[in-house]
C-alpha cells in the first residue's frame, strides 16, 4: 500500500503563530488539541475493528464493485446520456469525482455523458430534459430515505416524459433506484413500475456515502476507476489507524488546526480555495460535509467555496484587508498541461513579456503560490494541500482525509458528526407550504 504522501501533501506551517504571527495558532495550543485527539483516533480505530461505522470498511471492499459492474455496463452500453437525480450527499460526491475527470474521450473518461442533477430549478431542469432523447437516456435516482422532497420531485417530474415516449414496459430498462431497504415512497413508486432497486446501507450517512454505491455507481457509469478511488481512501485510512501519535495523522493535524483557530483566534470561516476547475466540485462536496457535520449547538465554522484565480478578483481584497476571521485551505495539483506556450511575437509588450513561453497552467500555478504567500505574509492562516496528480486515487485519498478530519473535529467540539437535527423544521414547512399553494 502506497504512503498517502504519494497522493497529496498537507502543510500547516502557515497556520501557526511562529510562522505568521498573532494570526496563527499558538504551537502550545496545537499540541494540547492534538493530545486531546488521542481518544478520537482510538474511537475511529475501535469503530473500524467493530464494524460499527460502515464507511470505514468501504475502502477495502471490492466484491460490491463487481456486483455493480453489470449495472454500470448496462448504462454504458445502452445510453449516450445518463441522469443522476439526487441532492446533497446523494450527488455532491459523485459530481466531485466526475468533474475531476478529463473530457469525454480522455484517458480516464470513456462512459456516456453524465448529467448530475442536484437542484429543482424548473428552467434548467426543463431545458435539460427537453434536449435529451428518452430512448438514449438512462436515469439513476438516489435518495437514502426514499422521501427526499427535491429528489422525489425530480423523479416524479421526469417519469411522465419517459412513460409517454417509451411506454411503461420499457421503464425498467432506463431507471435504477438507490434507497435504503425500508418501506418508503421511492421504493413504493419504483415497485409500481417494476423498476430495479439497489439497497443503500442505512448506516452510511449521505454526506459520508461517496465511497458506497451512491458515489461508485455514477463513477463506474462515467467510465472512471472506482477501485482507484477506494485505493486512495484506504491508504489514508490505514495511515490514520496506524498513527502512533496524532501529529502523525494528516486528518488529525487538519482537525486540530481548524478547531484551534476557531477556539483561540476567533476564526469563524473556512475558505477552500481550489486552483483547478477539476477540483471545484470537491470544494462544494467538502462544504456540505463540514457544515452539516459540525454546525451544532453553537459550534462550527462556515465553509466557503472559492475558485482561483477568478475569485482573487472578487474576494482577495476582503481576505487581505477585512476581518481576520478565516482560515484558507489552498488546494491545487501539478502544473496543468493543455495550452500552448505564449508566442513572443504576441507578448512583446513590456507589460506582457513575463508571459512569453508560459502557459495557462503556469499562470494558474503562479497565482496559487502567490496568493497563498500573500495571505500568509498578511497574517492570514493558510493550509496548503497539493496533489501530485488529479486522479481517482488522489481524489479518494483527499475525500477520506476530509471525512476523517471532520469526524475528529467533531470529537474536539463534542458534537455528533452524523446527524443534522436542526434542518427538520424547514422540511416540515416546505411540505406545509406546498399543500397550501393555490
Secondary structure by P-SEA (a helix, b strand, c coil): ccccccccccccccccccccccccccaaaaaaaaaaaaaaaaaaaaaaaaccccccccccccaaaaaaaaaaaaaaacccbbbbbbcccccaaaaaaaaacccccccccccccccccccccaaaaaaaaaacccccbbbbbbbcccccaaaaaaaaaaaaaaaaacccccccccbbbbbcccccaaaaaaaaabbbbbbccccccccccccccaaaaaaaaacccaaaaaaaaaaaaaaaaacccccccaaaaaaaaaaaaaacccccbbbbccccccaaaaaaaaaaaaaaacccccbbbbbbbbbcccccccccccccccccccccbbbbcccccccccccccccccccccccccccaaaaaaaaaaaaaaaaaaaccbbbbbbbccccaaaaaaaaaaaaaaaaaaaaaacccccccccaaaaaaaaaaaaaacc
